[in-house]
């Protein structure tokens, strides 16, 4: 009988702890954004340090005028803290990164391999976390090669020697 009572006491204690945790107020608002999208946040005055709990999920860049650009880097949730010079928390937010908008997204499954395409209006390969390694790598390689070619053609030409 004491074993049963002991289990009930343990269960009641865990339930009371869970209820207390659930009733605890949230530290801040949630910022929802899409993977590979950015959102602007207005920072409070006197912010000197920005902390992102998991930089694989979100990234933040400070801009003039007290603006912070938060970008979704990976699926999931993390926290964002803004601190003053004394280390006091001036702002606390949960950053929730959601999957890409489904308005123009087509997902193709080839067995267990996944491929994602943006179809607006024509379908083109799109790198999305969770795509198959071969598809993701090939698409990323093409994008990198294209960007590299664009940067090399955009570089200013060397100045010509003056004519004599």
Backbone torsions as a table, in degrees:
resi	resn	phi	psi	omega
1	UNK	NA	-39.9	-179.4
2	UNK	-66.5	-29.5	176.7
3	UNK	-64.7	-40.4	178.6
4	UNK	-68.2	-44.3	179.2
5	UNK	-63.3	-39.6	178.2
6	UNK	-62.3	-40.6	178.1
7	UNK	-65.5	-40.6	179.3
8	UNK	-65.7	-39.0	178.3
9	UNK	-63.9	-42.3	178.6
10	UNK	-64.5	-44.0	179.0
11	UNK	-62.6	-43.6	179.3
12	UNK	-63.3	-41.0	178.8
13	UNK	-62.8	-43.2	178.5
14	UNK	-66.4	-38.6	179.0
15	UNK	-65.6	-42.6	178.7
16	UNK	-62.9	-39.5	178.7
17	UNK	-65.7	-42.3	179.6
18	UNK	-65.2	-40.7	178.6
19	UNK	-64.7	-41.6	179.2
20	UNK	-63.9	-41.5	179.0
21	UNK	-65.1	-44.0	-179.0
22	UNK	-65.3	-31.0	-177.9
23	UNK	-82.6	-12.5	-179.2
24	UNK	-64.2	136.4	-178.8
25	UNK	-67.8	146.7	177.2
26	UNK	-70.8	148.0	-178.9
27	UNK	-73.6	-26.1	-177.8
28	UNK	-167.0	-178.7	179.5
29	UNK	-76.0	165.1	175.7
30	UNK	-100.7	133.3	175.5
31	UNK	-103.2	111.2	177.7
32	UNK	-94.4	131.0	173.8
33	UNK	-147.0	162.5	-178.6
34	UNK	-90.2	152.2	174.7
35	UNK	-54.5	134.5	179.1
36	UNK	66.3	18.4	176.4
37	UNK	-117.2	160.0	-179.2
38	UNK	-121.1	156.1	177.3
39	UNK	-140.8	144.4	177.4
40	UNK	-94.0	136.5	173.5
41	UNK	-122.7	139.9	174.7
42	UNK	-88.4	126.0	-179.0
43	UNK	-89.8	150.3	172.5
44	UNK	-69.2	165.1	177.6
45	UNK	-65.2	156.0	173.5
46	UNK	71.7	17.5	177.7
47	UNK	-72.5	130.7	177.0
48	UNK	-121.3	-18.9	-178.0
49	UNK	-138.8	136.7	174.0
50	UNK	-114.9	133.5	179.5
51	UNK	-125.2	128.5	172.7
52	UNK	-109.7	124.5	-177.1
53	UNK	-58.7	-48.8	-179.9
54	UNK	-130.5	101.9	-177.7
55	UNK	-68.8	-6.9	173.7
56	UNK	-78.0	-19.4	180.0
57	UNK	-94.8	-43.5	-178.0
58	UNK	-144.7	158.0	177.4
59	UNK	-132.1	152.5	179.5
60	UNK	-135.8	140.0	178.9
61	UNK	-129.9	125.4	-179.7
62	UNK	-78.7	134.4	178.4
63	UNK	-119.3	164.7	177.3
64	UNK	-62.1	156.3	176.6
65	UNK	78.4	18.2	177.4
66	UNK	73.2	28.2	177.9
67	UNK	-103.2	145.0	177.4
68	UNK	-124.4	128.1	175.7
69	UNK	-96.7	119.1	178.9
70	UNK	-108.7	127.2	-176.2
71	UNK	-120.0	134.4	176.8
72	UNK	-77.9	120.8	-177.6
73	UNK	-107.9	-27.6	-178.3
74	UNK	-155.8	160.7	-178.7
75	UNK	-68.4	146.8	173.6
76	UNK	125.5	-164.9	-179.1
77	UNK	-129.1	146.9	174.5
78	UNK	-147.1	-178.4	178.0
79	UNK	-116.8	157.2	178.2
80	UNK	-128.4	128.6	179.1
81	UNK	-122.8	140.4	172.4
82	UNK	-117.2	123.3	-175.6
83	UNK	-116.2	152.6	172.4
84	UNK	-90.9	-176.2	-176.7
85	UNK	-64.5	-23.6	179.2
86	UNK	-89.3	-0.4	179.9
87	UNK	87.7	8.9	177.9
88	UNK	-76.9	138.8	179.3
89	UNK	-77.5	117.6	177.9
90	UNK	-94.6	-27.9	179.5
91	UNK	-150.3	139.8	176.2
92	UNK	-136.5	126.5	-179.9
93	UNK	-135.5	149.4	167.9
94	UNK	-93.7	131.2	177.2
95	UNK	-106.6	117.3	-179.9
96	UNK	-109.1	115.7	-179.7
97	UNK	-100.7	121.0	-177.8
98	UNK	-103.1	166.9	178.6
99	UNK	-66.8	170.8	-179.0
100	UNK	-63.5	155.8	177.1
101	UNK	-58.8	139.4	-178.3
102	UNK	-90.3	2.6	-177.6
103	UNK	-60.0	-39.4	-178.3
104	UNK	-125.2	16.0	-175.9
105	UNK	-97.7	128.2	173.3
106	UNK	-117.9	130.4	178.9
107	UNK	-113.7	127.8	-179.5
108	UNK	-114.2	128.8	176.5
109	UNK	-105.7	127.6	174.8
110	UNK	-117.8	89.3	-171.0
111	UNK	68.4	-123.7	178.2
112	UNK	-94.1	-3.7	179.3
113	UNK	-85.0	136.9	-178.8
114	UNK	-115.3	141.6	174.6
115	UNK	-129.6	139.2	180.0
116	UNK	-116.3	142.0	-179.4
117	UNK	-134.2	140.1	170.7
118	UNK	-92.6	124.7	-176.8
119	UNK	-121.1	88.1	-177.3
120	UNK	-145.3	79.7	-7.7
121	UNK	-89.0	-21.2	178.9
122	UNK	-90.5	147.4	-178.1
123	UNK	-84.2	129.9	177.2
124	UNK	-131.8	147.2	178.2
125	UNK	-57.9	143.6	-179.8
126	UNK	-134.2	129.3	176.0
127	UNK	-77.3	118.4	178.7
128	UNK	-132.3	134.7	177.1
129	UNK	-54.0	132.3	-179.2
130	UNK	103.9	-12.0	175.6
131	UNK	-67.4	158.4	178.1
132	UNK	-59.4	147.4	-176.1
133	UNK	-58.5	-43.8	-178.6
134	UNK	-63.3	-48.0	-179.5
135	UNK	-63.8	-46.4	-178.8
136	UNK	-61.1	-47.2	-178.5
137	UNK	-64.4	-42.7	180.0
138	UNK	-64.8	-43.5	179.9
139	UNK	-66.0	-43.2	179.1
140	UNK	-63.5	-40.6	178.1
141	UNK	-61.8	-41.9	178.4
142	UNK	-65.1	-42.2	179.0
143	UNK	-64.1	-42.5	179.3
144	UNK	-63.0	-43.3	179.3
145	UNK	-64.0	-41.5	179.7
146	UNK	-64.7	-45.9	179.1
147	UNK	-63.6	-39.8	177.8
148	UNK	-62.8	-41.4	178.5
149	UNK	-65.5	-39.7	-179.9
150	UNK	-65.9	-39.4	-179.8
151	UNK	-69.1	-37.0	-178.5
152	UNK	-72.3	-32.5	178.3
153	UNK	-79.6	-21.2	179.9
154	UNK	-85.3	-11.0	-179.3
155	UNK	-66.0	139.5	-179.5
156	UNK	-65.7	142.7	179.1
157	UNK	-72.5	146.3	177.8
158	UNK	-61.8	147.2	-180.0
159	UNK	-65.2	138.8	179.3
160	UNK	-76.5	148.9	177.8
161	UNK	-67.3	141.4	179.7
162	UNK	-62.8	142.6	179.0
163	UNK	-73.3	144.3	180.0
164	UNK	-107.4	NA	NA
